[in-house]
Amino acid sequence: MDRRMLIAGNWKMNGSRAALDELRAVAAAVEAGEAGDLELLLCPPATLLSAAREILPASVGVGGQDCHANEKGAHTGDVAAEMLADVGATYVIAGHSERRADHRESDEEVRAKADAARRAGLVPVICIGETKAQRDEGSTLAVLGEQLTGSLSDDADATNTVIAYEPVWAIGTGDTATPEDVAEVHAFLRKQVELRFGSRIADGMRILYGGSVKPSNAAELMGVADVDGALVGGASLKAADFLAICKAARGV
């Protein structure tokens, strides 16, 4: 099945209103046709979501970085998926390793957030990844299989779910998994989806790679079998870098 490549940028806890100029540069490039057939998604901090939606063309998605499992309530500081949708978001990241580590989010909590996203009409980008210790002990696939199983609901399919593999040891470190490692993991993940949901859903579900993706390695990583795009961290903060990654992906 032909899966449309998705290049997503996660700004994390970075960006003030001055950073909106980077979004304007992305918008100008997209309007000039530089995105080609790619689907682009940018996930700025919640304070900039509304402004991002106004700046970016409709063809570029805007996403939240997290959401609460509940629609509303006494949850000070949290944001509901419905609130994200209300300001124009179409995606939300769920279960990023920094949330799993810093906030001790379990697979069950990630699944509840992904369900909340779908309830609000958003597509969750469900993140999974192993630590360096887990990798060194040879348990990468076992860890990823457990995270995938626990984080996906039975109603997940290719239209309402994106998976992102981000090895924890590669996020923000400058280290990147080898193409061979990425190919092994992505093939494993697609097989796990097939075993649970069937070949039709597995063939259509997009699996992104994340972890120190940058212009210099994007083409190699995006050319790996079963890689359907990237979840980009630091390199998405600058339009020039993000667009260079998009250009590299288009050339694959």
FINUTI-916273 format. One line per field, with one value per residue: x, y, z of N, C-alpha, C in turn; residue number from 1. Coordinates in steps of 0.05 Angstrom, whole numbers, plus 5000, padded with zeros to 4 digits. Each point is the difference from the previous one (the first is absolute). Example, Ala and Ser with C-alpha at 12.3 -4.5 7.8 and 13.67 -1.06 7.14 Angstrom:
<rs>
n.x: [5264:4993] $
n.y: [4886:5021] $
n.z: [5156:4986] $
ca.x: [4982:5016] $
ca.y: [5024:5024] $
ca.z: [5000:5001] $
c.x: [5018:4985] $
c.y: [5024:5022] $
c.z: [5000:5014] $
pos: [1:2] $
</rs>
This chain:
<rs>
n.x: [5017:4991:5019:4984:5024:5004:5005:5004:4994:5016:4988:4986:5014:4996:5006:5006:4985:5024:4995:4978:5021:5008:4976:5004:5025:4991:4982:5019:5016:4981:4995:5026:4988:5015:4976:4993:5004:5019:4994:4995:5012:4990:5015:4991:5010:4985:5018:5011:4985:4986:5022:5009:4976:5003:5025:4998:5006:4976:5018:5008:5003:4984:5018:4987:5013:4975:4985:4980:4997:4995:4975:4996:5003:5003:5013:5008:5003:4980:5002:4974:4996:4977:5016:5016:4979:4993:5026:4990:5006:5016:5022:5009:5023:5002:5008:5006:5024:5000:4976:5008:5023:4995:4979:5018:4996:4980:5003:4989:5016:5020:4990:4996:5024:5009:4986:5010:5024:4996:4994:5022:5004:5018:5022:5002:5022:4997:5015:5019:5015:5024:5008:5022:4991:4975:5011:5016:4977:4995:4987:5012:4999:5009:5017:5008:5002:5010:5016:5005:5002:5013:5012:4995:4978:4980:4992:5026:5004:5003:4975:5001:5022:5020:5019:5013:5020:5004:5023:4995:5018:4983:4982:5006:5010:4989:4994:5004:4977:5013:5002:5019:5007:4997:5012:5017:5002:5001:5016:5013:5000:5006:5017:5007:4999:5014:5015:4998:5006:5018:5004:4974:4995:5014:4989:4979:5007:5002:5025:5002:5023:5008:5015:5004:4976:5017:5005:5021:4980:4984:5015:5022:4991:4992:5023:4999:4999:4974:5017:4979:5023:5000:5007:5001:5021:5025:5003:4977:5017:5016:4986:5024:5003:4977:5003:5025:4989:4982:5019:5015:4978:4997:5026:4988] $
n.y: [4976:5020:5003:5020:5008:4998:5026:4992:5025:4992:5023:4981:5005:5007:5025:5025:5022:5007:4975:5015:5016:4980:5002:5026:4994:4983:5018:5017:4982:4994:5026:4998:4980:5009:4997:5006:4973:5012:4988:5025:4998:5020:4994:5025:5015:4992:5016:4985:4981:5018:5013:4976:4994:5024:4993:4974:4993:4997:4999:5018:4977:5005:4994:4988:5006:5004:4982:5009:4979:5019:5003:5000:5020:4993:5008:5015:5017:4983:4987:5003:4977:5003:5008:4979:4984:5013:4998:4978:4988:4984:5004:4980:5007:4974:5001:5026:4991:5026:4995:4978:5014:5025:4990:4982:5008:4984:4976:4993:5018:4991:4975:5008:5011:4978:4986:5017:4996:4974:5000:5016:4979:4996:5001:4980:5012:4974:5010:4985:4988:4989:4996:5013:5000:5005:5019:5008:4995:5012:5018:5012:4978:4988:5020:5002:4974:5001:5020:4988:4976:5011:5013:4978:5014:4985:5025:4996:5018:4996:5005:4987:4988:5013:4984:5007:4989:5006:4988:4995:4981:5003:5005:5019:4976:5002:4980:4983:4986:4978:5004:4982:5015:5023:4988:4989:5023:5015:4981:5000:5027:5000:4982:5013:5022:4986:4990:5025:5016:4984:4988:5004:4998:4978:4993:5009:4988:5026:4993:5020:5011:5000:5020:5026:5002:5003:5023:4996:4991:5020:5004:4994:5014:5020:4991:4997:4974:5004:5019:5011:5008:5024:4996:5025:5000:5003:4983:4996:5009:4993:5018:5012:4992:5009:5021:5001:4993:5018:5016:4992:5003:5022:5000:4989] $
n.z: [5000:4986:5019:5003:4993:5026:4998:5025:5009:5020:5006:5013:5022:4975:4999:4993:5003:5008:5009:5000:4999:5016:5013:5000:5006:5018:5009:4998:5012:5017:5003:5001:5013:5021:5010:4975:4999:5014:5022:5007:5023:5014:5021:4999:5019:5019:5010:4981:5010:5013:5007:5006:5010:5010:5007:5007:4975:4991:4981:5018:5012:5020:5019:5020:5022:5010:5011:5014:5016:5017:4995:5026:5017:5025:4978:5020:4979:5000:4976:4995:4989:5012:5019:4995:4998:5022:5003:4989:5022:4987:5013:5014:5011:5001:5025:4995:4994:4994:4990:4987:4995:4991:4988:4996:4975:5006:4990:5023:5012:4986:5004:5025:4998:4989:5018:5019:4988:4997:5025:5000:4985:5019:4986:5017:5006:5000:5020:4990:5019:4995:5025:5006:5026:4991:4985:5020:5014:4976:5015:4980:4986:5022:5005:4975:4999:5024:4993:4977:5012:5020:4980:4986:4994:5005:5004:5006:4981:4975:5003:5023:4990:5012:4993:5022:4987:5025:4992:5026:4995:4980:5018:4983:4993:4976:5017:4980:5000:4995:4974:5006:5022:4986:4979:5017:5013:4978:4991:5023:5001:4974:5005:5022:4984:4982:5019:5008:4979:4990:4977:4997:5026:5002:4977:5013:5023:5005:4996:5017:4992:5025:5005:5005:4989:4980:4988:5016:5015:4994:4979:5014:5020:4984:4991:5027:4994:4996:4992:5013:5009:5011:5025:4993:5015:5010:4979:5014:5018:4981:4987:4999:5025:5009:4985:5010:5023:4996:4992:5021:5015:4988:5004:5020] $
ca.x: [4983:5015:4996:5010:5020:4994:5023:4989:5019:4992:5016:5003:4995:5016:4986:4983:4987:5021:5006:4980:5013:5009:4976:4994:5019:4990:4976:5008:5012:4978:4984:5017:5000:5024:4993:4994:4980:5003:4982:5016:4987:5017:4989:5013:4988:4971:4997:5003:4983:4980:5014:5011:4979:4994:5023:5006:4978:4983:5012:5020:4986:5009:4994:5007:5022:4989:4972:4989:4981:4972:4990:5001:5000:5019:5027:5015:5024:4997:4985:4984:5001:4979:5011:5019:4984:4986:5018:5008:5019:4989:5016:5012:5020:4993:5020:5028:5017:5004:4976:5001:5021:4997:4974:4995:4976:4999:4987:4971:4994:5004:4977:4976:5003:4995:4971:4988:5005:4981:4973:4998:5004:5029:5016:5023:5026:5007:5029:5011:5029:5015:5023:5026:5004:4984:5013:5025:4994:4988:4971:4987:4975:4981:4990:4983:4975:4983:4990:4981:4975:4987:4993:4980:4973:4990:4989:5021:5003:5019:4989:4997:5023:5027:5020:5027:5021:5022:5017:5004:5029:5007:4985:5015:5027:5016:5003:4978:5001:5009:4979:4994:4984:4974:4985:4991:4979:4976:4988:4988:4976:4979:4991:4984:4974:4986:4991:4978:4978:4997:5018:4990:5007:5029:5012:4993:5008:5026:5019:5021:5025:5009:5025:5022:4997:5010:5003:5022:4995:4972:4996:5007:4980:4974:5002:4998:4974:4981:5001:4980:5004:5017:4992:5025:5001:5014:5003:4975:4997:5009:4987:5020:5007:4976:4995:5021:4992:4978:5011:5013:4979:4988:5018:5001] $
ca.y: [5024:5025:5016:5028:5006:5021:5012:5014:5015:5003:5022:4996:5024:5021:5017:5023:5011:5007:4977:4996:5005:4974:4989:5016:4990:4974:5005:5011:4978:4982:5014:5000:4973:4985:4976:4978:4982:4995:5012:5013:5004:5015:4999:5020:5000:5007:5029:5010:4984:5016:5016:4982:4993:5024:5006:4979:4993:4978:4974:4994:4994:5011:4980:5004:4983:4982:5007:4985:4979:5009:5022:5025:4994:5013:4990:5025:4999:4981:5009:4979:4996:5018:5028:5001:5000:5025:5021:4992:4977:4975:4978:5004:4980:4985:4982:5006:4989:5019:4998:4974:5001:5022:4999:4971:4991:4972:4993:5003:5029:5008:4990:5017:5026:4995:4997:5027:5014:4991:5010:5028:5002:5003:4976:4999:4990:4985:4996:4978:5000:4986:5014:4989:4976:4979:4993:4986:4974:4984:4997:5021:4991:4992:5025:5014:4984:5005:5027:5001:4986:5014:5027:5000:4989:4981:5015:5014:4992:5016:5027:5015:4996:5000:4990:5012:4986:5018:4989:5020:5007:5017:5025:5023:4993:5000:4972:4991:4972:4995:4992:4972:4998:5011:4981:4977:5009:5007:4975:4986:5014:4996:4972:4999:5011:4981:4977:5008:5014:4990:5011:5025:5022:5001:5011:5029:5016:5013:4997:5020:4997:5024:4997:5015:5003:5026:5000:4983:4971:4996:4985:4973:4989:4999:4980:4973:4987:5002:5026:5016:5028:5006:5017:5016:5016:5025:5011:5012:5027:5018:4993:4990:4972:4984:4999:4984:4973:4994:4998:4974:4979:5000:4988:4971] $
ca.z: [5000:4998:5024:4997:5019:5019:5014:5023:5017:5028:5011:5028:5015:4987:4982:5009:4976:4981:4984:4979:4974:4989:4987:4976:4980:4991:4984:4974:4984:4992:4979:4976:4989:5008:5015:4982:5009:5028:5020:5021:5026:5019:5027:5018:5027:5000:4999:4973:4981:4985:4981:4980:4981:4983:4982:4982:4982:5009:4993:5021:5025:5026:5020:5027:5009:5021:5008:5023:4991:5005:4983:5016:5028:5018:4994:4996:4984:4978:4977:4989:4971:4988:5000:4978:4975:4999:4988:4973:4999:4988:5011:5027:5008:5024:5010:4994:5021:5021:5017:5014:5021:5018:5013:5007:4986:4994:4975:5004:4999:4973:4985:5007:4986:4971:4997:5003:4975:4979:5009:4993:4971:4995:4995:5018:4992:5024:5001:5015:4997:5021:5012:4993:5016:4988:4975:5005:5010:4979:5003:4984:4988:5021:5012:4980:4997:5023:4998:4978:5008:5022:4993:4978:5005:4979:4977:4984:4972:4984:4996:5025:5018:4990:5019:4997:5014:5008:5020:5020:5001:4977:5000:5008:5007:4976:4991:4983:4994:4973:4982:5004:5025:4995:4983:5017:5019:4986:4989:5023:5009:4981:5004:5024:4993:4982:5016:5017:4985:4972:4980:4987:5018:5002:4975:4998:5023:4998:5023:4997:5015:5013:5016:4987:4971:4991:4971:4990:5001:4993:4975:5006:5018:4987:4979:5012:4996:5022:5012:4985:5007:5023:5022:5002:5024:4998:4973:4990:5010:4980:4974:4980:5006:4996:4971:4988:5005:4981:4974:4999:4999:4973:4981:5004] $
c.x: [5018:4993:5013:5020:4993:5025:4988:5022:4989:5018:5006:4996:5019:4982:4982:4987:5021:5007:4980:5011:5009:4976:4993:5018:4991:4975:5007:5011:4978:4983:5015:5002:5023:4993:4994:4977:5001:4976:5018:4983:5019:4985:5015:4988:4971:4995:5000:4981:4981:5014:5012:4979:4992:5021:5003:4976:4986:5012:5021:4985:5013:4993:5009:5023:4991:4971:4992:4980:4971:4993:5001:5002:5021:5028:5017:5025:4998:4983:4985:5004:4980:5009:5020:4985:4986:5017:5012:5020:4986:5016:5007:5020:4991:5023:5029:5017:5006:4976:5001:5020:4994:4974:4990:4974:5003:4988:4970:4992:5003:4977:4976:5002:4996:4971:4986:5004:4980:4971:4996:5005:5029:5013:5023:5025:5012:5030:5008:5031:5013:5022:5026:5005:4985:5012:5025:4995:4986:4970:4984:4973:4979:4987:4980:4974:4981:4988:4979:4973:4985:4990:4979:4974:4991:4988:5020:5000:5018:4990:5000:5024:5026:5018:5027:5020:5023:5017:5009:5029:5008:4987:5017:5029:5020:5006:4975:5003:5010:4976:4992:4984:4972:4983:4990:4977:4974:4986:4986:4974:4977:4989:4982:4972:4984:4989:4975:4976:4996:5018:4991:5008:5030:5013:4995:5010:5028:5017:5023:5024:5007:5025:5023:4999:5008:5004:5022:4994:4971:4996:5005:4978:4973:5000:4998:4972:4983:5002:4983:5002:5016:4985:5025:4998:5014:5002:4975:4997:5009:4988:5020:5007:4976:4994:5021:4994:4977:5011:5014:4980:4987:5017:5002:4983] $
c.y: [5025:5017:5028:5007:5025:5010:5018:5013:5003:5021:4997:5026:5022:5018:5021:5011:5008:4977:4995:5007:4975:4987:5014:4991:4973:5004:5010:4978:4981:5012:5002:4972:4983:4975:4976:4983:4993:5011:5012:5005:5015:5000:5020:4997:5010:5030:5011:4985:5017:5017:4984:4993:5023:5005:4979:4994:4975:4972:4991:4995:5014:4980:5009:4980:4980:5008:4983:4980:5009:5024:5026:4992:5014:4988:5024:4995:4980:5012:4976:4998:5018:5029:5003:5002:5027:5022:4991:4977:4976:4976:5007:4977:4987:4981:5005:4990:5020:5002:4974:5001:5022:4998:4971:4990:4971:4996:5004:5029:5010:4991:5017:5027:4997:4997:5027:5017:4993:5010:5028:5004:5005:4973:4999:4989:4986:4992:4976:5001:4988:5018:4987:4974:4977:4990:4983:4972:4982:4997:5020:4991:4992:5025:5014:4985:5004:5028:5003:4988:5016:5027:5002:4988:4982:5015:5016:4989:5019:5029:5017:4997:5001:4990:5014:4984:5020:4987:5022:5010:5018:5027:5023:4995:5003:4972:4992:4970:4995:4992:4971:4996:5010:4981:4977:5008:5005:4976:4985:5013:4996:4971:4998:5012:4981:4977:5008:5010:4990:5015:5026:5024:5003:5013:5031:5017:5012:4997:5019:4993:5027:4995:5012:4999:5028:4999:4981:4971:4993:4982:4970:4986:4997:4980:4971:4989:5003:5026:5019:5030:5003:5017:5015:5018:5027:5012:5012:5029:5021:4992:4989:4971:4981:4996:4983:4970:4992:4996:4973:4977:4999:4986:4970:4985] $
c.z: [5000:5024:4996:5022:5017:5013:5022:5016:5028:5012:5030:5016:4990:4983:5013:4974:4979:4982:4978:4973:4986:4986:4975:4977:4989:4982:4972:4982:4991:4978:4974:4988:5009:5016:4982:5010:5030:5016:5022:5024:5018:5027:5018:5028:4999:4998:4972:4980:4984:4979:4978:4979:4982:4979:4979:4981:5009:4994:5020:5026:5023:5021:5028:5008:5021:5004:5024:4989:5003:4982:5014:5030:5016:4997:4993:4984:4976:4978:4989:4970:4986:4999:4977:4973:4996:4988:4974:4998:4987:5010:5029:5005:5026:5008:4991:5024:5022:5018:5016:5023:5021:5016:5006:4986:4992:4972:5001:4998:4971:4983:5005:4987:4970:4995:5001:4974:4979:5007:4990:4970:4993:4994:5020:4986:5025:4999:5017:4996:5024:5010:4992:5015:4988:4974:5005:5010:4979:5001:4984:4989:5020:5013:4981:4996:5023:5000:4979:5007:5020:4992:4978:5009:4977:4976:4985:4972:4985:4996:5026:5019:4983:5022:4995:5017:5006:5021:5020:5000:4977:5001:5012:5007:4977:4989:4985:4996:4972:4982:5004:5025:4995:4984:5017:5018:4985:4987:5023:5008:4980:5002:5024:4995:4983:5017:5016:4984:4972:4981:4988:5017:5003:4975:4998:5022:4997:5025:4995:5016:5012:5017:4985:4970:4992:4970:4989:5000:4991:4976:5006:5017:4987:4977:5010:4996:5026:5016:4984:5008:5025:5021:5008:5025:4995:4973:4989:5010:4980:4973:4980:5004:4995:4970:4986:5005:4981:4972:4997:4998:4972:4980:5003:4980] $
pos: [1:2:3:4:5:6:7:8:9:10:11:12:13:14:15:16:17:18:19:20:21:22:23:24:25:26:27:28:29:30:31:32:33:34:35:36:37:38:39:40:41:42:43:44:45:46:47:48:49:50:51:52:53:54:55:56:57:58:59:60:61:62:63:64:65:66:67:68:69:70:71:72:73:74:75:76:77:78:79:80:81:82:83:84:85:86:87:88:89:90:91:92:93:94:95:96:97:98:99:100:101:102:103:104:105:106:107:108:109:110:111:112:113:114:115:116:117:118:119:120:121:122:123:124:125:126:127:128:129:130:131:132:133:134:135:136:137:138:139:140:141:142:143:144:145:146:147:148:149:150:151:152:153:154:155:156:157:158:159:160:161:162:163:164:165:166:167:168:169:170:171:172:173:174:175:176:177:178:179:180:181:182:183:184:185:186:187:188:189:190:191:192:193:194:195:196:197:198:199:200:201:202:203:204:205:206:207:208:209:210:211:212:213:214:215:216:217:218:219:220:221:222:223:224:225:226:227:228:229:230:231:232:233:234:235:236:237:238:239:240:241:242:243:244:245:246:247:248:249:250:251:252] $
</rs>
